[in-house]
């Protein structure tokens, strides 16, 4: 179990380092995504400006903008991101980002 957690952490860190992290202030996404983010808690992943973007709770400002281009993802994933993918916890967020970044 500890090994799995360690491997997950290493993969997540590698993903973030490999794909890069763009602070929200450097690359503001379109207002369309702000209006659609209505989750009460947890996190919401969306396609904003062609990139995988994470919002925290019902906040309108992005929590994280990754360099993962959604155009490289399968069509089904792009459709889910267009609607918004809700995850309840930070652990679930890490797993979901690992899936999309690798």
C-alpha positions in Angstrom: 0.0 0.0 0.0 2.8 2.4 0.9 4.5 1.5 -2.4 1.4 2.3 -4.3 1.1 5.7 -2.6 4.7 6.5 -3.2 4.5 5.5 -6.9 1.3 7.6 -7.3 3.0 10.6 -5.7 6.1 10.2 -8.0 3.9 9.9 -11.1 1.8 12.9 -10.1 4.9 15.1 -9.5 6.5 13.9 -12.7 3.3 14.7 -14.6 3.2 18.2 -13.2 6.8 18.8 -13.9 6.7 17.3 -17.4 3.5 19.1 -18.4 4.3 22.3 -16.5 2.2 24.4 -14.3 0.9 27.7 -15.4 -0.4 30.0 -12.6 -3.8 31.3 -13.3 -2.6 34.9 -13.4 -0.4 34.2 -16.4 -3.0 32.5 -18.6 -6.5 33.6 -17.8 -9.2 31.3 -19.2 -12.4 32.4 -21.0 -15.4 33.7 -19.0 -17.5 30.8 -20.3 -15.9 28.4 -17.9 -16.3 30.7 -14.9 -20.1 30.9 -15.5 -20.4 27.1 -15.7 -18.5 26.3 -12.5 -21.2 25.7 -9.8 -19.9 22.9 -7.7 -20.4 23.2 -3.9 -17.3 21.4 -2.7 -14.4 19.4 -4.0 -12.9 20.2 -7.4 -14.2 20.6 -10.9 -12.0 19.8 -14.0 -12.8 21.6 -17.2 -11.5 22.4 -20.6 -10.7 26.1 -20.6 -8.8 27.6 -23.6 -7.9 24.1 -24.7 -6.2 23.2 -21.5 -7.1 21.0 -18.5 -8.1 23.5 -15.8 -9.0 22.8 -12.2 -11.5 24.9 -10.1 -11.8 24.5 -6.3 -15.4 24.2 -5.0 -17.6 26.9 -6.4 -14.8 29.4 -7.0 -14.8 31.2 -10.3 -11.1 31.6 -10.5 -9.0 28.6 -11.6 -7.1 26.7 -8.9 -4.7 25.2 -11.4 -4.2 25.5 -15.1 -2.1 22.6 -16.5 -0.2 22.4 -19.8 -2.2 19.3 -20.7 -3.9 20.1 -24.0 -7.4 18.7 -24.2 -7.1 18.4 -28.0 -4.7 15.4 -27.4 -7.3 13.6 -25.3 -9.9 11.1 -26.6 -13.2 12.6 -27.7 -15.1 11.1 -24.8 -12.8 12.7 -22.3 -13.1 16.1 -24.1 -16.9 15.9 -23.8 -16.8 15.0 -20.1 -14.4 18.0 -19.5 -16.8 20.3 -21.5 -19.5 19.4 -19.0 -17.1 19.5 -16.0 -15.7 16.5 -14.1 -16.4 16.8 -10.3 -14.1 15.1 -7.8 -14.7 15.2 -4.1 -11.2 15.1 -2.5 -7.7 16.1 -3.1 -6.7 12.4 -3.4 -9.3 11.9 -6.2 -8.0 15.1 -7.9 -4.5 13.7 -7.9 -5.7 10.4 -9.4 -7.7 12.2 -12.0 -4.9 14.5 -13.0 -2.5 11.5 -13.1 -4.9 9.8 -15.6 -5.1 12.9 -17.9 -1.5 14.0 -17.6 0.1 10.6 -18.4 
